[in-house]
Amino acid sequence: MAARTSSRVSARERLLTAADELFYGEGVQTVGIDRVIEHAGVAKASLYNTFGSKEGLVCAYLELRFERRKEHITRALTRFRTPREQLLGVFDALGEAFTDPGYNGCAFARATSEADEDSTVRKVADGYREWLRGLFAELAAEAGFADPDTIARQFMLLYDGAGQSAKMDHDPSAATTARGAAAVLLDASPLRPAGAA
């Protein structure tokens, strides 16, 4: 009889799945480590051997969320032909998240709301935000705008505001509204002079 180890889910994967469900659904501070362990169906030693601490598990959970969000946005942007369309398309990808019945706001904002400034949790969240801001700036530069960094900062405000509105106002159309405001900003933003680097 062949062993069925290939179909078994590792303790690491079970812990991450449990953390994702519980931390995102109820909050990082609200959910104790014993609850995650029980939900995952693993021994306490598995958590400490794999992640070292609750903070280590929270960081791994946020890294998983970051990778999923990055993949989702990157995949969504393949539907658009130009950098300008891709800039606006980020809001389409965001809107897809809002229509998920389990949408519970920004996982990074929620996890860092009570985290210390120098915590590793905040560093993971900062990495996500740097990536997103960098994506906006890169696309704005490719689209030929004179000040891509300003556009990136403006788009971050629209992105964050849409997320808050979708969660607090139960408004899944917030991404569409933010996309419209983003288009107005782009229309008003100066382009780089022809031939400028």
Disulfide bonds with the S-S distance in Angstrom:
none
